[in-house]
Amino acid sequence: MSDRQDDHASGMANRRRVLGDAWVDKAQRNSNQFNGEFQDLITRYAWNEIWGREALGDKTRRYMVLSMMLGIRSYEEFAMHVRAALDGPPESRLTPEDIKEVILMSAIYCGVPVANHAFGLVADILRERGLLPPKSA
C-alpha cells in the first residue's frame, strides 16, 4: 500500500471513530467525480494528520471543533459534530451539559446571537433523541 493509501485508510478509521459509520457512509455515498478529490483530501489531512495526532485526544478536539464551528457560524457542521459528540465512544463522548458549557462560552466570545442559534439547534437534536420534551404549541 502506498503512503497515500495508508494515510487515507488511517484517516477513514479516525473519521469513522469520531463521526460514526452512518455519517461516513453517507459522505461516501455522496462522493462523486466532482467532489471525490476533496473527500480524499479531508480524509487524509483532517482525519489522518490532525485527528490522528495523540497530543490532545478526541474529547478535547470535540470541544475545540464545536467552539470553532460556532466561531465561524458553520451551523450545519456544528450540528453534525454535536450528534457525533453525543454518540461517540464513551471515552470521548460529550454530554448535553458539556455542550451547553461550550455554547455558554461561545456567547461571550462569539456573540449572543450565535449562542442563541446554537441552543436552538442542540435543543432540536435533544428533542429528536427524546432527551427534551417536544416544543409546546
C-alpha positions in Angstrom: 0.0 0.0 0.0 1.3 3.5 -0.8 1.8 6.2 1.8 -1.2 8.0 0.4 -3.4 4.9 0.7 -2.1 4.3 4.2 -3.0 7.9 5.1 -6.4 7.5 3.6 -7.0 4.2 5.5 -5.9 5.7 8.8 -7.9 8.9 8.2 -11.0 6.8 7.4 -10.6 4.8 10.6 -10.4 8.1 12.6 -13.3 9.6 10.7 -15.5 6.6 11.5 -14.4 6.6 15.2 -15.3 10.3 15.6 -18.3 10.7 13.3 -19.7 7.2 13.3 -20.3 4.8 10.4 -23.7 6.2 9.4 -22.3 9.7 8.7 -19.2 8.5 7.0 -21.2 6.0 4.8 -23.5 8.9 3.8 -20.5 11.0 2.9 -19.1 8.1 0.9 -22.4 7.7 -1.0 -22.4 11.4 -1.8 -18.8 11.3 -3.1 -18.6 11.6 -6.9 -16.1 12.5 -9.6 -16.6 16.2 -8.8 -16.0 16.1 -5.0 -14.1 12.9 -4.7 -10.7 14.5 -4.5 -12.0 16.8 -1.8 -13.3 13.8 0.2 -9.9 12.1 -0.2 -8.1 15.4 0.9 -10.1 15.8 4.1 -9.8 12.1 4.9 -6.0 12.2 4.6 -5.4 15.6 6.2 -8.2 16.5 8.6 -8.9 12.9 9.7 -5.4 11.4 9.5 -3.0 14.2 10.0 -5.0 16.2 12.6 -7.5 13.8 14.3 -4.7 11.2 14.3 -2.4 13.2 16.5 -2.2 12.0 20.1 -1.4 15.2 21.9 -5.0 16.4 22.6 -7.2 13.4 22.4 -10.6 13.1 20.8 -12.6 14.7 23.7 -10.6 17.9 23.7 -10.7 18.0 19.9 -14.5 17.7 20.1 -14.7 20.7 22.4 -12.4 22.6 20.0 -14.4 21.7 16.9 -17.7 22.7 18.4 -16.3 26.0 19.5 -14.7 26.7 16.2 -17.8 25.8 14.2 -19.7 28.4 16.3 -17.0 30.9 15.9 -17.2 30.7 12.1 -21.0 30.3 12.2 -20.9 26.9 10.5 -24.1 25.7 12.0 -24.5 22.6 9.8 -21.1 21.3 10.8 -21.7 22.3 14.4 -24.9 20.2 14.4 -23.1 17.2 12.8 -20.4 17.4 15.4 -22.9 17.7 18.2 -24.6 14.5 17.1 -21.2 12.8 16.8 -20.2 14.0 20.3 -23.3 12.7 21.8 -22.9 9.3 20.1 -19.1 8.9 20.4 -17.2 6.3 22.2 -17.5 6.6 26.0 -14.0 8.0 26.4 -14.7 10.9 24.1 -18.4 11.3 24.3 -19.8 14.7 25.4 -22.9 15.1 27.5 -25.6 17.7 26.8 -24.2 19.6 29.9 -20.7 19.6 28.2 -22.2 21.0 25.0 -24.2 23.6 27.0 -20.9 24.8 28.5 -19.4 25.2 25.0 -22.4 27.3 23.9 -22.4 29.4 27.0 -18.7 30.2 26.5 -19.5 31.0 22.8 -22.0 33.6 24.0 -19.1 35.6 25.4 -16.5 35.0 22.7 -18.7 34.6 19.6 -21.8 36.6 20.5 -25.2 36.1 22.0 -26.9 35.5 18.6 -24.5 32.7 17.8 -25.2 31.1 21.2 -28.9 31.6 20.8 -28.9 29.8 17.5 -26.7 27.0 18.8 -29.0 26.4 21.8 -31.9 26.1 19.3 -30.0 23.6 17.2 -29.0 21.5 20.1 -32.4 21.6 21.7 -33.8 20.2 18.4 -31.2 17.4 18.4 -32.0 16.6 22.0 -35.8 16.5 21.2 -35.1 14.1 18.3 -33.4 11.8 20.8 -36.2 12.1 23.4 -33.9 13.9 25.8 -36.1 17.1 25.8 -39.9 17.3 25.7 -41.4 18.4 22.4 -41.9 22.1 21.8 -45.2 23.4 23.2 -47.6 24.8 20.7 
